[in-house]
Amino acid sequence: MNLLPILLGLGCAAGLVLITDGLRRRPPGTPTTRARRPLTSPDRTRLIAAVTAGFVAAVVTRWPVAALLTAAGVWALPRVLGPDREHTRAIARIEAIATWTELLRDTLSSAAGLEQAITATAPVTPQPIRPQVLALAGAVRGGVRLPDALRAFAADLADPTADLVVRALTQAAGHHGGQLTESLTSLAATAREQAQIRMRIATTRATTRTAARVITGTCVVMVAGLIVLNRGFLTPYSTLTGQMVLLTVGSIYAAGFWWLAHASRIPQPPRILDGSNPGPAST
């Protein structure tokens, strides 16, 4: 058996996986925080499974393109067929922001200053945003100006709901902020309303996600069935021209799967605070 096509196919598969992961959009944040994020265990498992599946496909079919498409499919399809974990994390983050906002309001009502309120609420902040709030409290204790610390906090969370809270806190920083407690009460209620709205939107899009799973699963089962039960039907793909055609067809399928996954996701609302719009924090 000539192993060169197999190795080339595996190399192409690994390159495609790395390119896809590199182009995947990530929320902005501090460089040190993002640089310390290791590859998570589920991602490592998917990467190993993708490379293994690509090698098996190359051995079974002796087609480099089959190895490439199989590895890419094993890496990407769990995001299409699996649950929308990003939506679940977004809901948990919004609820945590609402709870922290209420904690700040209650602590401020006890006549504590804003910096002291942030420091006091950090250890009891809900887990989805606790690391960011602890970092904010540490920056305040370390002598960083509160507006600058809040800017870094908003960039680390990269959440539109958090931007609303940070804007209110920034406006109160360095001022008396007599209406801050009322503002935080209103913001907490707004955050919980946004979480409920996103839940309702997710319910309406559940049918789209189900359709995406059915279509993707049917295509995968059909291709696997042809490989196992009717190899003769796929004989024309053994030639160089056939491999190019297979790559073209596989790319079309991949684009369709990506569109289905994209259509079933809930888009993130635009942020209020970002690098181009620092808002009152810059004053």
N, C-alpha and C positions, 0 to 999 in steps of 0.2 A: 504494500500500500504506500502510495506517495503521500508523505506527511506534510509536504510543503503547502499544498492548498489548504489543509486543515489548519496549520499554524497561521497562515495568512488570514484565514477566515476568523480565527480566534483573536488575532491582533486587530482586525477591523472591528470586531464586536466590542473588544475592550476600549478601543478608541471612540466608538460611537457612544458607549456608556459614559465615558469620561467627558466627552463633548456635551452630551445632553445634561449631565449633572452640572457642568460648568456654566451652561447657558441658563440653567434654571434660575428664575428670579427669586431673590432672597430679600427679606426686609433689611433696610439699612440699620446700622448699629455701630457701636464703637469698634475700631479695628481689633483691639486687644480681646474684647469679648468674643467676637466672631472667630478670631484666629485660634482661640483655645477650644472651640467646639470640635470634638473628635467625631469621627464617623460613627454613627449610632449602631447599636447591635442589629436592629432590623435591616439597616442599609447594608451592613457587612454580610448578613445572611443572604440578602437578595443578590448582592454582587457575586458571592460564591456560587449561589444557585444559577445565576445567569451564565457564568463562565463554564460551570459543569454542564449545563444544558446545551450550550454552544458546542462543547467538545463532543458530547454524545451525538448531537445532530450531525456534526462533521463526520464522525466515525460511521454512523448509520447510512447517511446519504452520500458522503464524499463530495459534498457541495459546499464551497466556502460561503456562498450567499445564504445557504440554509443555516450554517453556524452563526452568521451575523444576525439574521432575522430572529433566530431562536433565542440567542442571548439577549438581544434588544427587547424581545417580547417578554421574556421571563423577568427582566428588570423593570419594564414599564407597566405591564398588565395588572399587577396587584394594585396600582393606584387607580386603574379604571374599574376593576371588578370589586375592589375592597371598599370598606366604608370611607366616608369623607372625614378623615381625622382632622384635617385642617379646619373644617367647619366646627367640629366639636371643640377644638382648642380655642377657636375664636370666640365661641359662646362662653366657654369657661373663663377666658381672659376678660371679656366684657363684664361678666358677673363679678369677677374679682375686683375689677376697677370700681364698680358700683359699691361693693362692700368696703373697699379701702377709703373711698370718698366719704362714706358714712362714718367710718372710724375717725377720719380727720375732723369731720364736723363735730362729732361728740367730744373729741379731745380738745378742740378749740373752744367748745362751750364751757370747758373747765378752766378757762382763762390762761391756758398755755399758749406760748408763741407758736408761730408756724413751723419754725425749725424744730422746736421741741416736740410738736405734734407729729411731725414726720418721723423723728427718731423714736418716739414712743410707740407708734403704730407699726413700725417696720417688722418687729418680731412676730406680730399676730396677723400680718397681712395674709390673705389667701394665697395658697401655694402657686397658682399660675403666674402671679406677678411678684412673688416674694423676693426672688433674687434681685430683680430690678429695684424694688423699694429698699432693700437692704443696701444695695450699692448707692442709692440716692442718700440714705441716711449716713452711710460712711463718708460720702463726699462732703456732706454738710458738717459732720463732726471734724473732718480734716481741714476745714477752713475754706472750702470752695464757696464762692458766692452762690447764693441760692438760685438766682436766675440761670447761671451757668450750669449748676447741677441739675436743674429742672430741664434745661435744653438737652443735656446728655441723657436724662431719664426718658424723655419723650422719644429721642432717637433710638434708644435701646428697645423700647416697647414697640414703636412703629405702629401705633394703633390710633385710628381717628377718635375713638372715645377717650383714650388717654390724653390726646391733644387738647380736648375741651377742658379736662381737669387741670392740665398743666398750664393752659392759658389763664385760667382763673387764679391759680396759685401764683403765677408769675406777676399778674397784675397786682396781687396783694403783697408780694414780696417787697420789702422796703417801704411799704405804706401802712396805713392803719387798717385798711380792709375791713371796715365795719360791717359790710354786708356779705362777707365771705361765707359765713355759715349758711345763710339763705341760698347763696349761689351753689354751694356744695350739695345742699339738699335737692335743689333743682337738677343738678348734674347727675346725682345718683339715680333719681327717678328717670331721667333721660336715658341713662345707660341701661337700665332694666327694660325700658321700652324698646330700645334698639335690639336687645337680646331677644325679646319676644317677637319683634318683627322678623329678625333673621330666622327664628325657629319656624315662623309661618311660611316664609319664603322657601325654607328647606323642605317643608311638607309639600308645597306645590311642585317642587322640582324632584320629588322622590320618584315620580313616574318616569322622568327623563333619565335618571340614574338607573332605574330598573331596565329601561329600554336599552341603555348603553351596555349593561351587563349581558342582557340576552343576545344582542347583536354580536358583541365581542366574543362571548362564549360559543355561539353557534359557528362563527368563522374559525375559531381555534379548533373546535371539535371536528369540523369538516376537513381542515388541512391535516390534522393528525390522523383522521380516518383514511384519507387518501394515501398517506405515507405508509400506514400499516397494512391496509387491505387491498390497495390497488396501485402498487408501485409502477406497473406498466403504463398507467395513465400519465405518470410524471416523467417518463423516459426522455421526452424531447427537451426537458430542462437540464439534461446532463451535458449538453454542449455549451460552448462559450456564449453563443447567442441566447440559448435558453437561460443561462445564468443571468445575463443582462435583463432578459424579460422578467425573470423571477424577481430580480432586484427592483425593477420598475413597479411590478405588481405589489410587491411587499411594501414599497414606499407609499403607494397609494393607500393600501390598507392601514399603514401606520398613521398617515395623515387623517384618515377617517376616524381611527380610534382616538387620536388626539383631539379632533373636533368634538367627538361625543363626550369625552372627558371634560373638555373646556365648557361645553354647553351645559353640563350638569353641575358645574361649580357655581357657587355664589360669589360674585365679584366683591372685592374689598372697597368700601367707600373711600373717596379721596381724603387724604390727610389735610389737616389745617396747618400744622407746623411741619416744616421740612427745611432742608438746607437753603432753599430759595425764598422761604417765607418764615423767618424766625419769629416774627410777631413781636410782642412786647418784651420778650426776653432779651432783646438786644438793647433795650433802653437802660 
